[in-house]
């Protein structure tokens, strides 16, 4: 039993491989964190573009009135106003909120 314990203590055959794997794993995890952060930022930007496109759909209409022999109809009109957050770049991940009376 003592012989096996001494062999395990003195065994350094896998030490270099383990250190290299730890280094490679650390670099891979850091690269994945940076990559996923960029993916999340890109997804947020694309979703903001989709929301902006939906917000910019113009629903205004105008129906002209008509008149003829002994009859007439009045026209109708509706104008679509811009809503809150209809513009582009309303959602930005890297910008601090506006200072609204708060001290940061």
C-alpha positions as CSV (number, residue, x, y, z in Angstrom):
1,X,0.0,0.0,0.0
2,X,2.8,2.4,0.9
3,X,4.4,1.6,-2.5
4,X,1.3,2.6,-4.4
5,X,1.0,5.8,-2.4
6,X,4.6,6.8,-3.2
7,X,4.0,6.0,-6.9
8,X,0.9,8.3,-6.9
9,X,2.7,11.1,-5.1
10,X,5.7,10.9,-7.5
11,X,3.6,10.6,-10.6
12,X,3.9,13.8,-12.7
13,X,3.1,12.4,-16.1
14,X,-0.2,14.2,-16.6
15,X,0.7,17.5,-14.9
16,X,1.7,19.4,-18.1
17,X,-1.4,18.2,-20.0
18,X,-3.6,19.3,-17.1
19,X,-2.1,22.7,-16.9
20,X,-2.5,23.2,-20.7
21,X,-6.1,22.1,-20.6
22,X,-6.8,24.5,-17.8
23,X,-5.2,27.4,-19.8
24,X,-7.1,26.4,-22.9
25,X,-10.4,26.1,-21.0
26,X,-9.9,29.5,-19.4
27,X,-9.3,31.2,-22.7
28,X,-12.3,29.4,-24.3
29,X,-14.6,30.5,-21.5
30,X,-13.4,34.1,-21.7
31,X,-13.9,34.0,-25.5
32,X,-17.4,32.6,-25.1
33,X,-18.3,35.3,-22.6
34,X,-17.2,38.1,-25.0
35,X,-18.9,36.4,-27.9
36,X,-22.2,35.9,-26.2
37,X,-22.1,39.5,-25.0
38,X,-21.8,40.6,-28.6
39,X,-24.6,38.2,-29.7
40,X,-26.9,39.6,-27.0
41,X,-26.1,43.2,-28.1
42,X,-26.8,42.3,-31.7
43,X,-30.1,40.6,-30.9
44,X,-31.2,43.6,-28.9
45,X,-30.3,45.9,-31.8
46,X,-32.3,43.7,-34.3
47,X,-35.3,43.6,-32.0
48,X,-35.2,47.3,-31.7
49,X,-35.1,47.6,-35.5
50,X,-38.2,45.4,-35.7
51,X,-40.0,47.4,-33.1
52,X,-39.1,50.6,-34.8
53,X,-40.4,49.2,-38.2
54,X,-43.7,48.3,-36.6
55,X,-43.9,51.7,-35.0
56,X,-43.3,53.5,-38.2
57,X,-46.2,51.8,-40.1
58,X,-48.4,54.7,-41.1
59,X,-52.1,54.0,-40.5
60,X,-53.4,57.4,-41.7
61,X,-56.2,57.4,-44.2
62,X,-58.4,60.0,-46.0
63,X,-61.7,59.3,-47.7
64,X,-62.8,62.2,-49.8
65,X,-66.5,63.2,-49.7
66,X,-68.6,63.0,-52.8
67,X,-71.6,64.9,-54.0
68,X,-73.9,64.6,-56.9
69,X,-77.6,65.0,-57.8
70,X,-79.5,65.4,-54.6
71,X,-77.0,63.7,-52.4
72,X,-73.7,64.0,-50.8
73,X,-71.4,62.2,-48.3
74,X,-68.9,63.8,-46.0
75,X,-65.3,62.6,-46.1
76,X,-63.3,61.0,-43.3
77,X,-59.8,61.6,-42.1
78,X,-57.5,60.0,-39.6
79,X,-53.9,60.9,-39.0
80,X,-51.5,58.5,-37.2
81,X,-49.4,60.4,-34.7
82,X,-45.9,59.2,-33.5
83,X,-46.1,57.1,-30.4
84,X,-43.5,56.9,-27.6
85,X,-40.5,54.9,-28.7
86,X,-41.4,54.9,-32.4
87,X,-38.1,56.2,-33.5
88,X,-34.8,54.4,-34.2
89,X,-32.1,54.1,-31.5
90,X,-34.6,54.4,-28.6
91,X,-33.2,51.3,-27.0
92,X,-29.4,51.4,-26.6
93,X,-27.5,49.1,-24.4
94,X,-24.3,51.1,-23.9
95,X,-25.8,54.5,-23.0
96,X,-26.4,55.8,-19.4
97,X,-29.9,56.9,-18.6
98,X,-30.5,60.7,-18.8
99,X,-29.9,62.6,-15.6
100,X,-33.4,63.5,-14.5
101,X,-32.6,65.4,-11.3
102,X,-30.6,62.6,-9.8
103,X,-27.0,62.9,-8.9
104,X,-24.9,59.9,-9.9
